[in-house]
Amino acid sequence: MEDVVTLSARELERFMHVVHSSMEVRRRNQFFLWSQGNLQSLVPHEVLICAHGDYLRRNLVIEHFSSYPLPDSDVDGIVDVDGGLMIQAIRVWAERGEKALLVCGSDRESSVFRRFEAALYRHAFPNLATHGMPALNGSPGTYFTFVNLPQPLSVRQGYLIEMLTPYIHCAFVRMLGNERQEQYEIAPTDRLITAREIEILQWVRDGKSNQEIGRILSISPLTVKNHVQKILKKLNVQNRAQAVARGLSLQIIKNSVA
């Protein structure tokens, strides 16, 4: 941030605690508890959206971690790599010099807010803040958007997000790496994703309903529903959007090429 920000002794203590606890994150549940627990002491928020990959090629894995369940329609509007809220935030962040991007409903006259106004209204989000670690030397970038922070957003919040982003990056990438490693380990037969389930997950990725998938594969919608339920259980996720995100993260499926 351009303005000079000095952290108080209490904030420095919290910062060190957040950094130290981030090093213990290995698994998804740990990342969730850390992001919705320790991280909250410095950056209070309700939703954290994380992306990993190359946004210029729309090759992103987008995940969300929320203190409350988001409707599937909101999740779809967030993770859509063609025009969802996350990809929009990343693009504007990059355009503005890769500095912490603060978008707040209390500053409705700003040009930045106007670019996000429709999306924020659609999801009933009052604000967002975005920062990331851009791709470097062939390594994928990581990008993080915090939603529903205390208003009005301040330079101090942006500074804290910039300071914490490298540690969020490390924890998130470590989580993804462990999940990929687990995918290559020998798993019980009942946990393996079958060829048919991969095929259905690919159609789910493309936004097809159970009825549409059934027509494509010449099977009943009920059979498709049963397959989807098995996919959710095997991937340990709650909904279709999370299943697609996990499938991309584990490289079970690839991003759709439009």
Residue, then its C-alpha position, 0 to 999 in steps of 0.5 A: m500500500e502507498d500509505v505508511v501503516t504501523l501495526s500495534a503491538r497487539e496486531l504484531e502479536r496476532f500476525m505472528h500467531v496467524v503466520h505460525s498457525s498457517m504452517e500447520v495447515r495440511r488438509r482442507n479441514q485445517f485450512f477451513l478452520w485456520s481461515q475462519g479462525n486465526l485469520q479472522s483476528l486480523v482480517p474479519h470476513e465471511v467468505l474467502i474465495c481462493a483460486h490457483g492457476d493461470y487466470l489469463r488462460r482461464n485455467l483456474v481451480i476456484e474454491h470457497f471457504s465460508s462461515y455459512p452455507l452459500p446457495d449453489s447459484d451463488v457458488d456458480g456465479i463465484v467460480d465461473v472462470d468465464g465471468g464469475l466474481m472471482i475472475q472479475a476480481i483477479r482481472v481488475w486486481a491485475e489491471r490496477g498493478e497487483k496491489a490489494l484491491l478494495v471494493c466497498g459499497s460505501d464508496r458507490e461513486s468510485s469507478v472500481f465499485r461501479r465495475f463490481e456493483a452488479a455482481l455484488y448486488r447479485h450475491a448480496f455482498p457489501n464489499l470485497a478485497t482481493h490480493g494474490m501471488p502472480a504466476l512466476n517462472g512457470s509456477p501457477g499463481t494464487y489469488f484470494t478474495f475476502v468478502n463481507l469485511p467490516q465497513p468501510l474498507s480501510v488502507r489498514q485492511g489492505y495492508l494486512i491482506e498484502m502482508l498475510t497473502p504469502y502465508i495464505h498462499c503457502a497454506f493453500v498450495r500445501m493443501l492442494g499438493n497434499e490432496r493431489q498426492e493422496q489421489y495417487e496413493i492406493a485407495p480402497t475400491d469403494r473410494l475410486i472414481t469410476a470412468r462413468e462417474i468421471e464422465i458425469l462429473q465432466w458434464v456437471r462441470d459444463g453446467k448440465s442438469n441431471q435430465e440433460i446428462g441422462r439424455i446425453l448418456s441414454i440413462s435415466p435422470l435418477t441414475v445420474k442423480n445416484h452417480v452424482q451422490k456417489i461422486l459427492k461422497k467420494l470427493n467429500v464435498q457438499n454440492r456439485a460446484q464443490a465436486v467440480a472444484r475438487g475434481l479439477s484440483l485433483q486433476i480428475i477432470k480438466n477445465s472445459v475448453a470453450 
